[in-house]
């Protein structure tokens, strides 16, 4: 049986780990998370498509931001297209080798690999970088992660950072939808009025 000092040490360690793993929205630190932010123009029309990154165990964002460049957001608090607006918290216990070391190694190795790759919006992009990290760590005992299932699952399971982030993600899309609906209704009303005038004439 553990004595009082051992129990206290265990509690202190657990408290330290809990603080270490805590999400800090102000500093954009998201330990063990996949983070996402809108791409201006593209996300306005297709809100499930955006820029994705993966964070280390300390919450530092790594994102494939362009050809031969994977950013390390230790000093800056944003991604290639701004601060994260959504995050998907993953379970470090689902890493095949277990623990933060295996997680960080996979994120590091994937990032080093993508420093030597050309960015391709359709085939080899930020989602692919995250997928490689997930495959290297064999997250959830799988090596079948790819940009398609990551895009879908992230869209389903991600949480918005704040209400402002929700607006940043969805408001442009909703405004475009509103404009399309308004123009369509106006055109139909105009057509109906012309038909009525023609029949009355």
N, C-alpha and C positions, 0 to 999 in steps of 0.2 A: 504493500500500500504506500502511495506517495505521501510524504510528509507535507506540512503546511507550506514550507518554502518552495517545494517543487510544484505544488498546486498553484501558488502565486506566480511562479515563473511561467507556467503553462498559460495562465490567464493573461499575463502581460504579453506573452508571445502572440496569443490569439488576438488581443486588442491591437497589437502592432501590425499584424497581418491585415486585420480588418481595416485599419486606417490606411495602410499601404494600397489596398485594393479599392479604396473608395473612389467613386467618380467625383471629379471636381469640374463642374460645368463652367465656372468662371475662368479657370486656367486651361480649359479644353483638355483635360486629362481623363481618359477613358480606359482604365486597365482591362485587359482581356476583352476588348470590344472591337467590333467592326463599325466604322463610322462612315457617314454618308453626307454629302452636301450637293445641292442642285448645280447643274451646269446651265448658266444663262442661255436662253434660247432653246436649247434642246429639251430641258426639263419642263419648260413652259408648255410644250406640246405633248410630251411623253413623261408624266410625273414619276413613273417607276424607273426612269433612267437618270443616273446622276454619277457623281464622282465618289469613289469608294477608297477607303484606306483601312489599315489594320493597326491596332495599337499594341505596344509591348506590355509587359506585366506592370510597368510603372505608369502606363497611360500615354507614352510618347507615340504620336501618330507617324506612321510610315505610309506614304502614298506614292504610287507610280505617277509622277506629275507630268512627265513628258519624255521624249526620246532620251534614253541613256541617263535618266535622272529619277532617283527615288529620294524624296525629301525626308529629312529628319526634323520633325517639328518640336525641338526641345526649347528653342529660344522664341520661336513664333508660336502663336496660338491658333493658327488656321491651317487649312489644307490649300491645295492648288487653286480652288475656287471659293475660298473663304472658310469660316468656322463650320464645324459639323452642325447639321440641323437634326440629324437622327443618329441613333446608336443602337447596336444590337449586342447586348451583353452575353458573352459565351461562358461556358463552364470549363474552367481550367482542368477539372478532374476528368474531362472527356478527352484530354490529350493522351495519346497512346502511351507515351513514356512517363507521363505524369509530371505535374509541377511547373513552376514558372520558368525553370531553366530550359525545358524542352520547348515551351511556348516561344520564349525569346530567341532560341536558336533557330527555330523554324522561320520566324519573322525576319531575323537577320539574314539567313541563307537565301530566302526568297528575294529579299531586297537587294542583296549583292548580285544575284542572278539578273534581276531586272535592270541593274545599272548598265548591263551590256546588251539591252534589247531596244529595238526601235518601237515606239508607241504606235499602235494601230487601233483606231477607234472601234473597229468591228471585230477584230480577231485576237488581238493581244494588247489588252488595256489594263486599267487600274483594277478591274474585277479579276482579271487573270492573275495579277500579282498577288492579290489576297487569296485566290484559290490555290496558288502554289504553296503559300504558307500553310494553309489548312491541310493540304495533302501531305506536306512534309511532316507536320505534327500528327498526321493521321487522326484528325479531330473526329470524334464520334466513331472511331474505328473505320474511317472511310478515306479512300484515296480517289474519290470520284467527284471532288468539288470542282466546279467550273463556273464561268461567268454567268451562265443561264440560271443554274439553281441558286447561286449566291444572290443574284438580282431578285429572284422570286422570293426566297426565304427572308432576305433582308427587308423587302417591301412588306412582308407579312408580320415579321417579329420585331422590327425596329420600333423604338420609342422616340418621339420628338423631344428635343432638348428643352424646349420651352414653347409657349404659345406664339411668340415672335417667330421662332423657327418653323412652327407649323404654317404660319402665314407666308413665310419666305418660300416654303416648299409648294404650297397649294394655291396661293392667291393669284399668281400669274395665269395658271392653268384655268382656274375658275373664271377669271376675267375674260380670257379668250373664249371659253365656253359661253359666257354671258353675251359677248359680242356676236358670236355665231348664231345663238338662239334669237337674239334681238333682230339681226339682219334677216334671218329666215322668216320670222313672224311678220316683219315689215313687208318683205317681198310677197308673202302669201296674202296679207291684207290688201296690198296694192293690186295684186292680181284679181282678188275677189271683187274689189271696187270697180276695176275695169270691166270685169265680166258683167257686173250688175248694170253698169252704164250702157254696155253694148246691148244687153237684153231689153233694157228700158227704151233704148233708142229704136 
